[in-house]
Amino acid sequence: MTYAQARLRLGICGVGWWVLLAWLALSSGYAYRLSLAEIGLLYALASLPLDVLGGQLLPMLWKKPRLKLLRWIGTYLRGVTLHLGLWLSSLGFWSLVYPTLGLGLTMALFWVASLAFFACQLPLLGWLGVRLHRHPWGWEADAADSRFSGGLWGLPLPGREQVVIPSQWLSPDAPVGIELSLERRRKLSQSASRAAGLLMALVFNSLVLSKALEWGQGQPAAMACWATLLSFLGLLILPTFSRPGVFAADQVSPGPDPWWRWLEERQEEDPTRPLWIDRIFHPIPQWSQRQSRWAGPHSGFAPWNLARYALVHSLLCGSMLSRAVHCNCGRPELWFWPPSD
């Protein structure tokens, strides 16, 4: 078993664990009796073994780069505090305003909170201890995790979003190709692909929250369980709509093969994964699929990073899946900034 395969199995177990717990809690009626504090404590304790596996044990067993234990603990505690604080605050706030203001105003407030979350993504990384450096072309984020790949930051305003690149891509041992990634991301912003992906993620999670409020009767723990089950449907459906965005972005920035292969290796993707696994579990297609599409016709407009945006944003709905998948389990730097191509 390779490291990538081990992480995939961890993600499957993590997602399955939360989906099963949510279903059992709802079917037994126990979810409607838990307080906000109780569901928060259960979420924190039940996540810990998965995070230790993903953040420390698996990298150690496969001799992969990882944060030293004490540094990981410090980053993890900051990440858990922030993530759990946002998650509990969201659940508590929606459960209070929904009975008073109704669904329409609650959803309007949800959109305001969602846009504020994406506007604050980069400062959240800084609070976690990631050093940020301003450049003429955008931002450099000195994230320790090699899976961090940056992307675009800011409100979904085409042409106004700012490029973010990890420091490791600027290291002397990186192949020639960083200019390709900078140009690719500038064109993603100008084409509105990133804006479309983010807005579609907000629309999907608005539907999740509206049904979670209705079916959970405004009770925080029941809302969290319903949001988890509905977000699981997103994990199955949204990658299909995300993959064309990667192909379309690739066609505007073809370049040297070593650069793209180096990025895939750093992001711990399995280059030999079967096509059915690639399509179900990976919103970013494997390199061989992407390379074969470069000579084809232009894919036209397509939303970019939709599945990952919906996942990281789902914490504001109360979903318990936002940090359980294989790419970010045990990696606090990725809980607020999802991996991208």
Residue, then its C-alpha position, 0 to 999 in steps of 0.5 A: m500500500t502506498y502513502a496516497q492509498a493509506r490516506l485515501r483509506l483514512g479519509i474513507c473511514g473518517v467520512g464514513w465514521w461521521v456519516l454513521l454517527a450522524w445517522l445513528a444519532l438521528s434515527s435514535g432521536y438522540a441528536y434532538r436531546l444533545s446540547l450545543a456544548e455536548i455535541g461540540l465536546l463529542y466532535a472534538l474528542a471523536s476527531l482526535p484519533l483521526d487527526v493524530l493518524g493523518g497528521q503524525l502516524l501515517p507520515m511517520l510510518w511511510k517516512k513522509p515529511r511532517l511537522k515535528l510533534l511539538r510544533w504540530i500540537g501547537t498548530y493543531l490546538r490553534g486550528v481546533t480552537l478556531h475551527l471548533g469556535l466557528w463551527l459551534s458559533s455557526l450552529g448556535f447562531w443559526s439555531l437562535v435566528y431561524p425561529t425568530l427571523g425565519l428561513g429567508l433572513t437566516m439564509a441572507l445572514f448565512w451569505v454575509a457570513s460566508l463571504a466574510f469567511f472567504a474574505c478572511q481566509l488569508p488572515l486565518l492562515g496567519w493566525l495559525g502561524v503561517r507567515l505571509h509575504r506580499h509580492p507584486w504578483g500576490w501573496e506568498a504563504d510559508a505553509a509547512d504542509s507540502r499539500f498546501s497549494g495556495g490558489l486565489w484569495g478574496l471575494p468572488l470578483p472576477g479579475r480582483e482576486q489575489v494570487v496565493i502561492p506556497s513558499q515551497w514552490l519558490s524554493p531553489d530545488a523547484p523545477v522551472g514553471i512557477e510563472l506558469s502557475l502565476e499566469r494560470r491563476r491570474k487567468l482563472s480569476q479573469s475568466a470568472s472560473r474561481a468566482a463561479g466555483l465559489l458561488m456554486a459552493l455557497v449555493f449548494n451549502s445554502l441548500v444544505l443549511s436550509k434543509a438542516l434547519e427545517w429537518g433539525q427543527g432548529q436544534p443544534a445537534a440535529m442540524a449538525c447531523w443533517a448537515t453532515l448527511l447532506s454534505f456527504l451527498g456533495l462529496l459524491i456529486l460535486p467532484t464531477f462538476s469540479r473536474p472540467g474546471v481543472f481541464a479548462a484551466d490547464q489549457v490556458s497554461p501548458g508548460p514543461d512536464p517536470w513542473w506539473r509532475w513535481l507538483e503532483e508528487r508534492q501533493e501526494e497524489d497516486p499517479t497509478r490510481p484506477l479511473w473509477i477511484d479518480r472520478i469518485f474521490h478526486p475532484i482534481p484529475q490525475w496527471s495522465q488524464r490532464q495531460s491527455r486533454w491538453a491537445g483537445p478542444h477548449s472546454g469553455f467556461a467551467p467552475w473551478n475548485l467547486a468541491r473543495y470550496a463546498l467542503v471547507h465552507s461546510l463548517l458554517c453549515g454545521s457539517m462534521l466532514s469539513r476536515a475529515v477527508h483524506c487530503n486534510c485530515g490532521r492538517p490544520e493549515l488545510w482546514f481553512w484553505p482547501p488544496s487546489d490544482 
